[in-house]
Amino acid sequence: MSTQFHAVADASARVTAAGGYCVVIPTYNNRQTLRRVVEASLHAAETVIVVDDGCTDGSIDDLHDLPIVLVRHPRNRGKGRALRSGFAKAAELGYTHAVTLDSDGQHYPEEVSKLVAVSRRHPDAVVIGARVMTGEHVPKSSSFGRMFSNYWLKVATGIDVGDSQSGFRVYPLQHVNRVSTWYSRFTYECEVIIRMAWGGCGILNTPVQVYYPPKEERVTHFDPLWDNVRFSCLYLYMNFSHLLIPLPHKRLVRREQPLWQGSVGASIKAAWKRMKRLADLPEGLGQGGPIKRMRALVHHLVKEKNTPGELGLAVAVGAFWGCSPWIGFHWMLAVYSATRVHLNRIACVAATNVSFGPLTAVIAFASIWLGKLILRQPFMVPRTTSWQVLSKFAYDSLGAWLLGSVIIGLAASFAFGLGTLYGVRYLRRRGELNAATDVPATEQPLPAVEPESSATEQAQPQASSA
């Protein structure tokens, strides 16, 4: 392999043990690159912990003369277990943070100080070295895998982590050692990010260089079939359990406003205020008539940072809840769903208004009719406005109402979600076009004015020729 590492040019950039940072390198049968990675890491940091995850190629014997801390597994247990063993050893030695590196030569140890500098400013955060995937020999599968993983991790946490599959990271040990995970192999690195984000830790990233050797020289232990199956199962489990099971996550970083306020009543009151605050509209969106408010809402959403797809999904979820039988609680369900899966709350709550005013009764009766039609039950509409009769009719038809509302809600979600997706995309493109063509007059280039002297000089030859 032709990987070239360079010693840290500035000696003051070397990570010392007194600073609380060390380097952890898990390895499994990477004899071609391991020693070079460890030597370069020793230039970058004072303490390097190598975790032998059951190596059988003799690579650990090549390190016998290097001043490292060695942790050994009797058999291969997976990268996640190797990292946890390294974290436990680092904490045992008194360190507060661990910088992790892959042993295949993909990362450049001289960039350790770059990640540590970010971590010192945000000690409770995980700092990820986001690989710049523009170099030679970068496999397309790695680029696609990163994009796929980044998307589902953002759905789970609401955070754009930059590179969810990079093994070049800084972990705060007091937090990562408290996280319990299901997976112990490559998927550990994605699961631990999700759980730490749920626990209140920040997830930051900084760009780093990456080296990919030619395909014939590349050594990898990633199984394209089973590891991708594990990743798919991980994201399915994490996202659906996060949405469907409304339990608080294990808190790693203390909240600014704790959930417990000293008594049950005070805690419920504070929770209610938080939920109302989450559902509050920005200033100006709740003023004026319905048309003015709608235009202000559209203008606000078009300028939001969310992508058209994310706004479309938020509107789809809100429209689904707006068609549900839980009249009066639509906005609460929308706030919960949007907060839980990190969607745009304003768009989600606004979309529940598909059933405002008289449309509420129309959608309710349409849902009951459709449900009874599917269940083959007679549909008899009460010819009265008595609340007791209507409420009994609704209660007796609850099953049909639920069934019909699911179908109508899905149809409304599809229609309003796609409408929002293409509508926001069109409005943003039109805005970009207008911004490009609408140049202020003060910015128009002025014609060049020649100095008077040059004009005089040009006139003299004309006079002489005359």
Secondary structure, 3 states (H helix, E strand, C coil): CCCCCCCCCCHHHCECHHHCEEEEEEECCCCCCHHHHHHHHHHHECCEEEEEECCCCCHHHHHCCCCCEEEEECCCCCHHHHHHHHHHHHHHCCCCEEEECCCCCCCCHHHHHHHHHHHHHCCCCEEEEEECCCCCCCCHHHHHHHHHHHHHHHHHHCCCCCCCCCCCEEEEHHHHCCCCCCCCCCCHHHHHHHHHHHCCCCEEEEEECCCCCCHHHCCCCCCCCHHHHHHHHHHHHHHHHHHHCCCCCCCCCCCCCCCCCCCHHHHHHHHHHHHHHHHCCCCCCCCCCHHHHHHHHHHHHHCCCCCHHHHHHHHHHHHHHHCCCCCCCHHHHHHHHHHHCCCCHHHHHHHHHHHCCHHHHHHHHHHHHHHHHHHCCCCCCCCCCCHHHHHHHHHHCHHHHHHHHHHHHHHHHHHHHHHHHHHHHHHHHHHHHHHHHCCCHHHCCCCCCCCHHHHHHHHHHHHHHC
